Amino acid sequence: MKQQHDRSAHYRIVPLVVACPLFLQNLDTSVMATALPSIAGSLQVQVLHLNLAITAYLLSLAVFLPVSGWLSERFGPRRVFCGAIVFFSLGSALCGAAQSLPQLVLFRVLQGMGGAMMVPVGRLILLRSVPPAQMVGAMVWFTVPGAIGRMAGPLFGGAIVTLVSWRWIFLVNIPFGLLGVLMALRYVDADAAAPDPARRAPFDLPGFVLLAVALTCLLGALETAGRALVPVAASWGMAGAGLLALWAYWRHGRRRSEPLIDLAILRYPSYRAAVLGGMPLRIAIGASPFLLPLMLQLGFGLSPLRSGLLTVATAIGSLSTRTVVARLIRAVGFRSLLIGATAMTSILYASYGLFRPATPHLLMFCVMLLGGLCNSMAMVTLNTLGYSEIPRPRMSHATALASMAQQLSVSLGVVMGAALLTLASLLRGGDAAHLRAGDFSPAFAVVGMMTLLSVLAFARLRKEEGEALRAG
């Protein structure tokens, strides 16, 4: 009995430990979103130009994520996991010392290089340490630190910006990173998640270069489109080069026995739905946290602290799903819950655009709380189901590709959010430097409608998808 209790406790502790990077990343992202206007004033740049700093971090994540699987197979997941947290924390310290936008963008790239290793390697440790029958509960615990990071971020960021300096939003990552390393060394078995030494493949340098070029060009094209930063022809050229490099990697991967990322794992329906079908939902997840603080501060005139007190509702809603999501999965199944939760997320994201400066704060808080609840319910369900069919030897490829797609989607969300605001302000005859409350309504409407595309993808899943996990 005691042994069974110890195993049950272990299946809760390990997910919490390997989810420490999610806490760091969500804290970092939500804090920075709240602090954008203050950072813009300090560095003397337009607030929308600061999405370069957010996009640079997310782009760095996307570019270096493919390497995480190879490094885990080569050096062991726990070692890579701890080293990544240290690198992320050092990058955070440099961001806190930045004196200009170019410096901040550069240091965010360095920070993203560390962040690229943290989440996929942590998820790999979880998948190799927890049996399938316990995976639903473990995945629920895995998402708790990330929800706490989102919940603490707006409050913490608002308080820091209001009371001291925005620079401290980066410096606080250092003690949290140290705590994460100590917990990993204490609770993660170095051998439990270790790969088979016989499967250590040589590094796929051509594949890495092709993926890096593809993602850099595609996101660079999105970032520069319509901003007069480079000629229009240059933006189209980058987009074409990115698509060409992506096609070249697909061809390269088919010929290589051990590619950096094995795209053949997309043949599994549940994984394909999680990676490709979930992209519109994840793009919306990237856009919403970028748009909400800007709407509340620039559109409604709220202080960073009051803005943070409102947007924390989404994290509270996300955290509250942990009490019901496992029961709902067992009651209605993965497919039905995915469709229902994603459809509600779409409606609630679109409803954010109906907020006005005179809207009661309690009403906004409640709507955002529901949005966080439904969004989290969809993501927990999707992340649990997505790996149910993947063979253990291909898990490192699956976690790397899924994390790469996730960060690419979030990057697209930030870029899309900024582009929608710019377009809305231009259509009313204004400019992006002077945003108004009404500029945010069409942006949230587009985000909500786009999320419905994921509903269509999830509707193609079999009704009995994930039955083994559901029974566990």
DRENFI-513868 format. One line per field, with one value per residue (C-alpha): residue in one letter; chain; y, z, x; residue number from 1. Coordinates in steps of 0.05 Angstrom, whole numbers, always signed. Example, Ala and Ser with C-alpha at 12.3 -4.5 7.8 and 13.67 -1.06 7.14 Angstrom:
residues 2
resn A S
chain A A
y -90 -21
z +156 +143
x +246 +273
resi 1 2
//
This chain:
residues 472
resn M K Q Q H D R S A H Y R I V P L V V A C P L F L Q N L D T S V M A T A L P S I A G S L Q V Q V L H L N L A I T A Y L L S L A V F L P V S G W L S E R F G P R R V F C G A I V F F S L G S A L C G A A Q S L P Q L V L F R V L Q G M G G A M M V P V G R L I L L R S V P P A Q M V G A M V W F T V P G A I G R M A G P L F G G A I V T L V S W R W I F L V N I P F G L L G V L M A L R Y V D A D A A A P D P A R R A P F D L P G F V L L A V A L T C L L G A L E T A G R A L V P V A A S W G M A G A G L L A L W A Y W R H G R R R S E P L I D L A I L R Y P S Y R A A V L G G M P L R I A I G A S P F L L P L M L Q L G F G L S P L R S G L L T V A T A I G S L S T R T V V A R L I R A V G F R S L L I G A T A M T S I L Y A S Y G L F R P A T P H L L M F C V M L L G G L C N S M A M V T L N T L G Y S E I P R P R M S H A T A L A S M A Q Q L S V S L G V V M G A A L L T L A S L L R G G D A A H L R A G D F S P A F A V V G M M T L L S V L A F A R L R K E E G E A L R A G
chain A A A A A A A A A A A A A A A A A A A A A A A A A A A A A A A A A A A A A A A A A A A A A A A A A A A A A A A A A A A A A A A A A A A A A A A A A A A A A A A A A A A A A A A A A A A A A A A A A A A A A A A A A A A A A A A A A A A A A A A A A A A A A A A A A A A A A A A A A A A A A A A A A A A A A A A A A A A A A A A A A A A A A A A A A A A A A A A A A A A A A A A A A A A A A A A A A A A A A A A A A A A A A A A A A A A A A A A A A A A A A A A A A A A A A A A A A A A A A A A A A A A A A A A A A A A A A A A A A A A A A A A A A A A A A A A A A A A A A A A A A A A A A A A A A A A A A A A A A A A A A A A A A A A A A A A A A A A A A A A A A A A A A A A A A A A A A A A A A A A A A A A A A A A A A A A A A A A A A A A A A A A A A A A A A A A A A A A A A A A A A A A A A A A A A A A A A A A A A A A A A A A A A A A A A A A A A A A A A A A A A A A A A A A A A A A A A A A A A A A A A A A A A A A A A A A A A A A A A A A A A A A A A A A A A A A A
y +0 +47 +31 +47 +113 +129 +116 +159 +216 +206 +214 +282 +307 +291 +329 +389 +389 +382 +436 +488 +514 +525 +567 +608 +618 +636 +682 +715 +723 +748 +795 +825 +834 +875 +916 +932 +1005 +1019 +986 +1026 +1091 +1073 +1052 +1108 +1064 +1052 +1000 +958 +955 +917 +857 +848 +829 +779 +751 +746 +703 +659 +654 +633 +579 +554 +552 +515 +469 +415 +407 +389 +318 +303 +333 +291 +228 +247 +274 +250 +288 +309 +339 +378 +399 +430 +463 +495 +526 +556 +585 +614 +647 +679 +705 +736 +772 +803 +825 +862 +901 +920 +994 +993 +955 +920 +897 +872 +834 +802 +781 +753 +710 +683 +672 +634 +587 +563 +562 +519 +461 +466 +449 +392 +358 +365 +335 +278 +262 +261 +215 +166 +166 +159 +99 +111 +93 +151 +201 +241 +257 +270 +318 +355 +365 +382 +443 +470 +509 +541 +565 +593 +629 +661 +678 +710 +745 +800 +816 +811 +850 +905 +913 +915 +965 +1009 +1007 +997 +983 +939 +910 +868 +828 +792 +788 +749 +689 +677 +650 +612 +580 +559 +528 +489 +460 +439 +405 +368 +342 +319 +286 +267 +200 +208 +138 +132 +175 +158 +138 +76 +90 +48 +98 +158 +185 +235 +307 +325 +391 +400 +388 +438 +491 +480 +484 +546 +581 +561 +586 +649 +669 +654 +692 +748 +756 +760 +809 +858 +853 +920 +956 +992 +962 +930 +934 +893 +850 +831 +807 +764 +739 +717 +681 +645 +626 +599 +556 +530 +512 +477 +436 +421 +395 +350 +321 +315 +280 +227 +207 +207 +147 +191 +262 +316 +316 +255 +283 +212 +214 +259 +196 +183 +215 +238 +269 +302 +332 +358 +389 +413 +416 +452 +507 +557 +549 +560 +621 +650 +634 +674 +734 +741 +754 +805 +842 +843 +884 +934 +942 +953 +1001 +1039 +1032 +1038 +1079 +1031 +1027 +966 +942 +947 +915 +857 +849 +839 +794 +748 +722 +680 +645 +633 +601 +559 +535 +518 +467 +421 +401 +378 +361 +289 +274 +306 +266 +202 +223 +249 +228 +266 +284 +313 +353 +380 +404 +435 +469 +497 +524 +559 +587 +616 +650 +678 +705 +741 +770 +805 +853 +875 +904 +980 +1029 +1033 +957 +936 +906 +849 +829 +831 +790 +736 +732 +726 +674 +631 +642 +616 +556 +534 +547 +507 +450 +444 +446 +395 +347 +358 +351 +286 +255 +277 +228 +168 +132 +152 +94 +105 +109 +166 +207 +255 +271 +280 +327 +369 +376 +391 +443 +474 +478 +507 +562 +577 +584 +631 +672 +677 +698 +756 +778 +772 +811 +869 +867 +868 +928 +965 +950 +972 +1037 +1052 +1038 +1090 +1141 +1138 +1106 +1049 +1098 +1122 +1062 +1070 +1024 +1009 +984 +920 +897 +871 +840 +797 +780 +752 +714 +683 +662 +632 +587 +552 +521 +476 +454 +428 +390 +358 +337 +289 +248 +181 +182 +127 +164 +157 +103 +71 +137 +151 +85 +98
z +0 +18 -46 -87 -49 -64 -138 -139 -106 -155 -214 -185 -166 -231 -275 -229 -231 -307 -316 -281 -350 -367 -304 -324 -396 -378 -323 -371 -427 -385 -345 -408 -441 -381 -381 -456 -450 -395 -434 -495 -456 -425 -491 -529 -583 -606 -565 -625 -644 -580 -609 -642 -573 -563 -633 -628 -567 -597 -663 -626 -591 -657 -691 -635 -613 -664 -631 -564 -584 -611 -549 -503 -540 -538 -467 -429 -415 -343 -360 -419 -378 -322 -370 -409 -347 -329 -399 -398 -331 -355 -417 -371 -332 -396 -417 -351 -369 -440 -458 -527 -569 -611 -547 -518 -582 -583 -510 -520 -576 -527 -475 -527 -541 -469 -470 -532 -493 -430 -448 -499 -457 -395 -434 -458 -386 -367 -424 -409 -334 -328 -353 -401 -349 -306 -363 -357 -284 -296 -354 -309 -257 -313 -331 -260 -257 -324 -300 -237 -280 -322 -259 -223 -285 -295 -221 -212 -275 -259 -189 -213 -268 -222 -160 -186 -256 -314 -312 -252 -293 -323 -262 -222 -269 -237 -168 -200 -249 -193 -156 -218 -226 -153 -158 -222 -190 -130 -161 -233 -239 -287 -314 -314 -377 -409 -482 -513 -526 -589 -620 -615 -686 -714 -715 -777 -793 -863 -833 -777 -827 -871 -813 -785 -853 -863 -796 -796 -866 -855 -789 -816 -875 -828 -782 -838 -880 -884 -836 -886 -850 -915 -987 -1001 -1050 -994 -950 -1007 -1021 -949 -950 -1014 -987 -923 -961 -1006 -947 -913 -976 -981 -909 -924 -983 -940 -883 -929 -954 -886 -839 -776 -793 -740 -738 -767 -801 -812 -741 -769 -797 -729 -730 -657 -662 -728 -698 -638 -681 -744 -723 -660 -695 -702 -629 -609 -655 -617 -551 -575 -598 -538 -483 -529 -545 -476 -436 -494 -498 -423 -417 -484 -503 -435 -399 -341 -302 -310 -241 -254 -321 -288 -236 -293 -340 -282 -291 -351 -309 -252 -301 -330 -261 -241 -298 -262 -215 -271 -335 -317 -298 -362 -406 -374 -378 -450 -484 -516 -581 -552 -499 -551 -597 -542 -505 -569 -594 -528 -531 -600 -575 -512 -549 -598 -540 -513 -571 -542 -480 -475 -425 -390 -385 -311 -290 -254 -320 -358 -303 -306 -383 -383 -328 -371 -430 -391 -365 -434 -467 -414 -418 -493 -486 -430 -470 -534 -502 -468 -530 -579 -555 -543 -607 -612 -601 -544 -590 -629 -569 -574 -646 -625 -567 -608 -668 -625 -585 -649 -678 -613 -610 -684 -673 -614 -655 -711 -659 -634 -705 -726 -666 -681 -755 -740 -694 -746 -800 -756 -738 -810 -834 -786 -811 -752 -741 -700 -651 -625 -613 -592 -556 -621 -656 -614 -632 -703 -679 -627 -677 -726 -670 -648 -718 -734 -672 -704 -755 -699 -685 -756 -748 -682 -711 -757 -699 -684 -628 -591 -597 -533 -502 -466 -433 -417 -382 -341
x +0 +56 +92 +30 +23 +96 +86 +24 +62 +120 +72 +52 +121 +157 +106 +111 +187 +194 +140 +184 +205 +132 +127 +188 +165 +93 +116 +165 +114 +56 +100 +130 +62 +40 +104 +106 +83 +134 +191 +172 +175 +242 +275 +239 +207 +136 +100 +83 +156 +168 +134 +202 +229 +172 +177 +254 +247 +194 +232 +295 +254 +227 +295 +332 +276 +294 +362 +330 +314 +384 +417 +373 +392 +465 +475 +414 +349 +364 +431 +403 +343 +385 +434 +377 +347 +415 +423 +353 +367 +431 +395 +343 +397 +424 +354 +348 +411 +391 +397 +364 +314 +368 +403 +337 +322 +391 +387 +318 +347 +399 +345 +304 +362 +358 +283 +283 +313 +271 +199 +208 +261 +217 +158 +203 +223 +149 +129 +185 +175 +99 +59 +0 -52 -28 -17 -82 -70 +5 -10 -59 -4 +45 +3 -4 +63 +49 -19 +12 +63 +8 -30 +28 +56 +5 +2 +76 +91 +41 +69 +142 +128 +86 +132 +203 +231 +213 +283 +265 +214 +274 +318 +267 +277 +345 +323 +265 +314 +361 +303 +283 +353 +356 +288 +307 +371 +332 +270 +287 +323 +382 +371 +295 +285 +352 +351 +381 +456 +451 +402 +449 +448 +499 +477 +437 +471 +439 +370 +383 +405 +345 +296 +330 +328 +255 +230 +272 +250 +176 +171 +216 +168 +108 +143 +164 +101 +66 +113 +158 +218 +242 +216 +153 +192 +241 +183 +156 +226 +235 +168 +187 +255 +223 +174 +229 +273 +215 +202 +277 +277 +217 +256 +319 +282 +253 +322 +358 +351 +357 +334 +336 +260 +224 +162 +136 +107 +53 +21 -9 -79 -81 -11 -28 -90 -50 +5 -29 -102 -85 -45 -103 -119 -46 -41 -100 -65 -5 -47 -93 -41 -8 -73 -107 -56 -49 -124 -132 -73 -71 -144 -177 -124 -114 -49 -4 -24 -99 -89 -52 -107 -157 -117 -98 -169 -147 -95 -143 -192 -135 -115 -186 -194 -147 -204 -251 -213 -195 -267 -294 -246 -270 -343 -349 -283 -226 -261 -324 -287 -237 -293 -335 -277 -247 -314 -325 -254 -269 -333 -300 -238 -284 -324 -262 -270 -338 -304 -307 -276 -343 -352 -354 -288 -323 -357 -291 -258 -312 -310 -234 -238 -284 -237 -178 -219 -242 -175 -138 -188 -176 -100 -95 -139 -101 -32 -52 -82 -28 +26 -19 +1 +75 +125 +174 +236 +205 +183 +242 +222 +150 +164 +212 +166 +105 +143 +170 +100 +73 +124 +117 +42 +51 +100 +49 -3 +40 +56 -16 -40 +6 -12 -87 -79 -38 -89 -148 -114 -98 -169 -197 -146 -99 -32 -2 +31 -37 -82 -155 -203 -241 -178 -179 -250 -234 -170 -206 -261 -209 -174 -240 -261 -194 -198 -258 -211 -185 -256 -261 -196 -216 -284 -246 -219 -251 -302 -263 -196 -155 -198 -138 -120 -192 -200 -137
resi 1 2 3 4 5 6 7 8 9 10 11 12 13 14 15 16 17 18 19 20 21 22 23 24 25 26 27 28 29 30 31 32 33 34 35 36 37 38 39 40 41 42 43 44 45 46 47 48 49 50 51 52 53 54 55 56 57 58 59 60 61 62 63 64 65 66 67 68 69 70 71 72 73 74 75 76 77 78 79 80 81 82 83 84 85 86 87 88 89 90 91 92 93 94 95 96 97 98 99 100 101 102 103 104 105 106 107 108 109 110 111 112 113 114 115 116 117 118 119 120 121 122 123 124 125 126 127 128 129 130 131 132 133 134 135 136 137 138 139 140 141 142 143 144 145 146 147 148 149 150 151 152 153 154 155 156 157 158 159 160 161 162 163 164 165 166 167 168 169 170 171 172 173 174 175 176 177 178 179 180 181 182 183 184 185 186 187 188 189 190 191 192 193 194 195 196 197 198 199 200 201 202 203 204 205 206 207 208 209 210 211 212 213 214 215 216 217 218 219 220 221 222 223 224 225 226 227 228 229 230 231 232 233 234 235 236 237 238 239 240 241 242 243 244 245 246 247 248 249 250 251 252 253 254 255 256 257 258 259 260 261 262 263 264 265 266 267 268 269 270 271 272 273 274 275 276 277 278 279 280 281 282 283 284 285 286 287 288 289 290 291 292 293 294 295 296 297 298 299 300 301 302 303 304 305 306 307 308 309 310 311 312 313 314 315 316 317 318 319 320 321 322 323 324 325 326 327 328 329 330 331 332 333 334 335 336 337 338 339 340 341 342 343 344 345 346 347 348 349 350 351 352 353 354 355 356 357 358 359 360 361 362 363 364 365 366 367 368 369 370 371 372 373 374 375 376 377 378 379 380 381 382 383 384 385 386 387 388 389 390 391 392 393 394 395 396 397 398 399 400 401 402 403 404 405 406 407 408 409 410 411 412 413 414 415 416 417 418 419 420 421 422 423 424 425 426 427 428 429 430 431 432 433 434 435 436 437 438 439 440 441 442 443 444 445 446 447 448 449 450 451 452 453 454 455 456 457 458 459 460 461 462 463 464 465 466 467 468 469 470 471 472
//
